[in-house]
Amino acid sequence: MESLRMIENWPVETAAAAVVRADGTRAGSYGPAGHRFALASVTKPLAAYAALIAVEEGAIELEEPAGPAGATVRHLLAHTSGLAFDEHRTMAGPGTRRIYSNAGFEVLGDHIAKATDIPFAEYLRQAVLEPLGMTSTDLPGSPAKDGVSTVEDLARFAAELQAPRLLSRETVDGATSVAFPGLTGVLPGYGHQRPNDWGLGFEIRGAKSPHWTGASSSPRTYGHFGQAGTFLWVDPEAGAACVALTDRAFGPWAVQAWPPLTDAVLAELRPA
């Protein structure tokens, strides 16, 4: 895809990107697809997928208690447990505010490890990475932010999201629909959003403005971006997903560079 060449002009040392159609085929890729990048919070959708597999396997339940008093697995996945961003401190009652929380995903990882008697990184490998052939991906630390992967591997995950084999379609549709609608909160890097819509481990585009996806992205678009200068989105209306990984921390450059790339990709995907 010609649009992906735009990453050549990004102010980063190394970048790679790929677009995956809903049928799993590659619409295009650019840059070193096998280069391993730190994912930062793009780790969360991978961790969430493992959690949902644990639900379908019966190891845990979405409504079972986890985290602060009154919170559940569902609250942790949807950033509504009330836990603070990066510390195990409760800031609100469960289900009352959208507080983006790395701590919540770490609690979730510990909860799954206890329920399965398998370290969470190993559970992720067995449940998600190995079945999808994501051989260059691992989790050496926090399930919130310490994943390492490649564009090649994340393209496989993007294909799975669009045509699930490891989870039921119903589970994926539920995870990529708004959980606890109407809650406000801060989208890191983009300020307060009313509402700040999220699914279960996936951020949902909705009507958010400003946003890291494009002006032409559909409201149903979901995915995640990371402070390592990384993103993955799936736009069901366009029937495609896009992954972009870089080695420069998120900042004003990304705020400026990412939406035009998304809009160019979506324009190129549209039938002539």
N, C-alpha and C positions, 0 to 999 in steps of 0.2 A: 504494500500500500504506500502510495506516494506521501500520504499525510504523515506517516510515521517518521519520515525523514526530518520532520520538524525538530526532533530531539537533538539533531546535530547542532542546533543553535542554542540549546539550553546551556546555561553557565555552569556546567558540571564536568567533571573529569571523565566519568564513565556513565553511560545510560544505555538501557535496552528496553524495548517495548514489543508488544505483540497484540494482535486482535484475533479473537476466536469467535467464530460464528456459533449460533445455537445448535447446529448439528455436529459441533466438535471440530470442524475443519478450521484451519488457519486462514484468515483473510490476509494476513501479512505479519511480518516481524522485521525488526531492525535493531542493529546493535548486537553485542555478544550475548546470545541467548543462554549460554552456559556459565556466564560469570555469576559468582555467588555474591549477593548483596544482603546487608542487614535489612530486615523488613520493618523494624519498629512495630507500629500498631497494625500493620497488615498481617501480623501474627494472629490477631484476634479472630478473624473469620475462620482460620484453620483450627484454632482452639475450639471455637463454637461448633464447628462441624463435628469434631471429635466428641464434644459434649452431647450433641444431638444423636450421634450413633450410640453413645452410652444410654441415652433415653430409649431408643428403639430396641436396644439389646436387653432392656429391663434392669440395667445396673443402677440407674437413678431415675427419678421422675421430675418433670418440670415443676410440679407443685410441692415438692418436698422441701422442708426447711434447709436453708443453707445461708451462711453469712450472718448478718445482724439479726437480732430478735424480730420475728415476723417476716423476714425475707425468705425467698425461695430461690431455687435454681433459675427459674424464669426471671426473677428480679435481677439476679447477677448478670445474666446474659443480656438483659435489656438496659443495663446501666440505671436501674431504678431501685437498687438495694439500699441506697442512702449512704453507702461508703464513700469516703473522700477519694480524690483523684489518685494519690500515691501513698496513702497511709491508711492503716486499719482503724479509722476513726469514723463514727457515724455522724452524718451531717443532716439527715432528714429521715422521716419515716418511710418505710418501703412503699413504693408505688406513688409517691407524692411529687417527686422531682426527678428530672433526668440529670444525674450527676455522673459524668463520664469518669470511669474508675478503673485504673490499672489494678488497684487493690482487689476490686471485685472479681476480676478474672483470675487473680492469683488464689483467692479463696476458692473459686470454682475449680481450679486445677487441683488444689489440695483435696477438695470434696470428692472429685472423681477418683483421685489416687487412692483415697481411703475406701471408697465404695468398691473399687475393682481390685484392690491390692496390687496395683501396677503403677509405677511412677508415671506421672502425667505425660512426660516427654515420650516415654515408651508406648503408652496407650495411643498417643497421637500417631506415632510411627506405625503401629500395628493396625489401627483403625482407618487411617486416612492416607498417610504418605506411601506406605508399601502397596496397598491395593491400587493406587493411582499411578504407580511408577515414578513417584517424586523422590528419586534416589539422591538428589543433591540438596534436599531440604532437611534441616534438623532444628531442634529446639534445645539449645544449651542452657537455657535459663527460664525466665518468666514467660508464662503462657500469654501474658498481656503484650509483650514487646520484644522478645529476644530471639524470634525466629530468624533463620538465614535460609535464603532460597535463590532460585534463578527464574528468569522469565520463562524458560522452557518448562520448569516444574509448575509455576503458577498458571501457565496456559492450560496445563492439564487440569488444575483445580477449577479454572474458569469454565472449562468444558463440562466438568462434573456438576457445577452449580446450575448450568443451563439444561443438562440432560442427566439427572442424578441416577447413579447406579448403586451408591453406597447407602443412600437414604431414600425413603419414599418421596414421591413428588409432593404429597400432602405436607410432609414435615418441612421440606425446603420452602414451599410456598408460605407456610406459617412463619418460618424464621425470617423470611424476606418481606413480610407484611408488618404493619405498625403494631408494636406491642405497647400497651398502656397509652392509648392515643391521647393527644391534647397536652402532654406534659411539656413544659418549657425547660430550657437549659442552655448551657454554653457548648457550642461546637468548637473544640480546640482549634485555634488559629483563625476562626471565622466569627467569633463573638456569639452573643445571645441570639437564640432562635426561638420563635413562637409560631408553631410548636417545633420542638426539636425531636423529629421522628426517628425512631430506631426500631429494628426488628430484634431478633435474638442473635446478637453478635455481628449484625450487619447494620450499617447506617443507611437510612433511606432518604433519597433526594427530596421528595415531597415538593414543597414550595419554598425551600430554604434559599435565602439570599443574604449575603454572598455565599458562594459554594465552590467547591473544588472541581466539580464536574462542569459540563458546558451549559451554555444558555439554551441549547437545543436538546439537552438530556431530558428524557421523559420523567415525570414525577415518580414513576415506578422504579427508576434506577436505584440500585443498591450496591454497596461495597464498603470500602474502607481506604483511608490514606494513612500514611505513617510519617512520623517526624524524621525518618531517615531519607525523606524525599522519594517516597514510594506510594503507588496507588494501584487499586484493582476495582474496576466497576463493571457491573452487568446491567445492560439496558434491555429489558424484556421487549419493549416496543420496537427497538432496532434489531432485536434478535442477534445481539453480539455482546462481547465483553472485551475490555481492554486492560492490559497490565503494563505499568511503566515502573521501572526500578532505576534508581540513581545512587550515587555515592556522595551526594551533598545534602545536608540537613534541610528540612522544610523551612521555608522562609518566604520573603516577598517575591523572590524569583519564581517560586512554585505557584504562588497566588496568581502571578501574571502569565506563566507559561502553560499551566495545565488546562484551563478551560479552552483556549484556542486549539490545542491538540485534540481534545475531545470533540469539539465542534467540527474540526476538519475530518476526523475519523468518521463521525456520524454522517457528514455530507458525502463522503466518498462511498459509504455503504448504501446510500439511498439509490434506488433504481434510477437510471437516466430517463 
